[in-house]
């Protein structure tokens, strides 16, 4: 069965200190994350500054892009979200453009992501104030997200 690239979300503007566990804990708020991949430089082994998150369905992936765009900030960087392979991240800015991206086809080491797999290595805190954001319709079979405010990190 062919993979559906529309189920995969590109996450850009990642700081190299963001680990897969922290990113996973954020992305799971939109729906089930089937795979999460943060590419690394072959020579330095440092993260390249972007990631790919594969969701269970196209609807959930689209919901995640709409939900998180302009909302998630880690290490003073606002993350960018787009369906993988699309030219622009989801926001209303005509300035922000990205090259077309696809899921890497090379195999990766198996790295299971589970709620009990690791402790958070990055200090994150959630703002305590309620912020009113436009409601994004929740796709069928997905619960509304737990987080509804900006995410900030301590450096």
C-alpha positions in Angstrom: 0.0 0.0 0.0 1.4 3.4 -1.0 2.1 5.9 1.7 -0.1 9.0 1.7 2.1 12.2 1.9 -1.0 14.2 2.9 -0.9 12.5 6.3 2.6 13.9 6.9 3.2 17.3 8.5 6.4 19.3 8.0 7.5 21.1 11.2 10.1 23.8 10.6 12.1 26.4 12.5 13.1 23.8 15.1 15.9 24.7 17.5 18.6 22.0 17.7 17.8 21.5 21.4 14.2 20.3 20.7 14.1 16.5 21.3 11.7 14.1 19.7 9.9 13.5 23.1 9.0 17.2 23.5 7.9 17.6 19.9 5.9 14.4 20.1 4.1 15.5 23.3 3.0 18.7 21.5 2.0 17.0 18.2 -0.1 14.2 19.9 -2.5 16.9 21.0 -4.0 17.0 17.5 -4.3 13.2 17.1 -2.4 10.0 16.9 1.2 10.4 15.6 2.2 7.3 13.7 5.8 8.3 13.0 8.0 11.2 14.0 11.3 11.9 12.3 13.9 14.7 13.0 16.6 14.5 10.3 20.2 14.9 11.5 23.3 16.1 9.8 25.5 13.0 8.8 28.7 14.7 9.9 27.8 16.6 13.0 24.8 14.5 14.1 23.0 17.7 14.9 19.3 18.1 14.1 18.7 19.9 10.7 16.0 22.2 12.1 12.9 20.5 10.8 10.9 17.4 11.4 8.2 15.2 9.8 5.2 13.9 11.8 3.0 11.3 10.2 -0.6 11.3 11.4 -3.1 8.5 11.2 -5.3 10.3 8.6 -5.2 13.3 6.2 -7.9 15.0 8.3 -5.9 14.8 11.5 -2.8 16.1 9.7 -4.7 19.0 8.3 -6.2 19.7 11.7 -2.7 19.7 13.3 -1.4 22.2 10.8 -4.4 24.5 11.4 -4.3 24.1 15.1 -0.5 24.6 15.7 0.4 27.2 13.1 1.4 30.4 14.8 0.8 28.9 18.2 3.8 26.8 19.2 7.0 28.5 20.3 10.0 26.6 21.6 13.3 28.3 22.6 11.9 31.6 21.3 11.2 30.2 17.8 7.7 29.9 16.5 7.4 26.6 14.7 6.1 26.4 11.1 3.7 23.7 10.0 2.6 22.5 6.6 1.4 19.4 4.9 4.6 17.7 3.6 5.1 18.5 -0.1 3.1 21.7 -0.1 4.8 25.0 -1.0 3.7 27.1 1.9 3.3 26.7 5.7 -0.2 27.2 7.0 -0.5 30.8 7.8 -1.8 34.0 6.1 1.6 35.5 5.5 2.5 35.9 1.9 6.2 36.1 2.8 6.6 32.7 4.3 7.4 30.1 1.7 9.1 26.7 1.9 10.6 24.4 -0.7 8.5 21.4 -1.5 9.4 18.6 1.0 8.7 14.9 0.9 9.2 12.2 3.5 12.7 10.7 3.2 12.6 7.3 1.6 15.7 5.9 3.3 15.1 3.6 6.3 15.6 5.0 9.8 16.6 3.1 12.9 13.5 1.9 14.7 12.8 4.3 17.5 9.6 3.6 19.3 7.8 6.6 20.6 5.7 5.8 23.6 4.5 7.8 26.6 6.9 5.8 28.9 9.9 5.8 26.6 11.9 8.7 28.0 11.9 11.6 30.4 11.7 15.1 29.0 15.2 16.5 28.6 13.9 20.0 27.8 12.3 22.2 30.3 8.9 23.3 29.0 6.1 25.1 30.7 2.6 26.0 29.6 1.3 29.5 30.1 -1.3 29.7 32.8 -3.5 32.4 31.2 -6.4 31.5 28.9 -6.0 32.8 25.4 -8.9 32.9 23.0 -8.0 31.5 19.6 -10.3 30.8 16.7 -11.8 27.3 17.0 -10.6 24.8 14.4 -13.1 22.0 13.7 -12.0 18.7 15.2 -11.9 15.8 12.6 -14.1 12.8 13.3 -12.7 10.4 15.9 -10.3 13.0 17.4 -10.7 14.5 20.9 -10.2 18.3 21.2 -6.6 19.2 22.2 -5.6 19.5 25.8 -3.4 22.5 25.2 -4.9 25.8 24.0 -2.3 28.3 24.9 1.2 29.1 23.7 4.1 26.9 24.7 7.2 28.5 26.0 10.5 27.1 27.1 13.1 28.0 29.7 16.6 28.3 28.4 
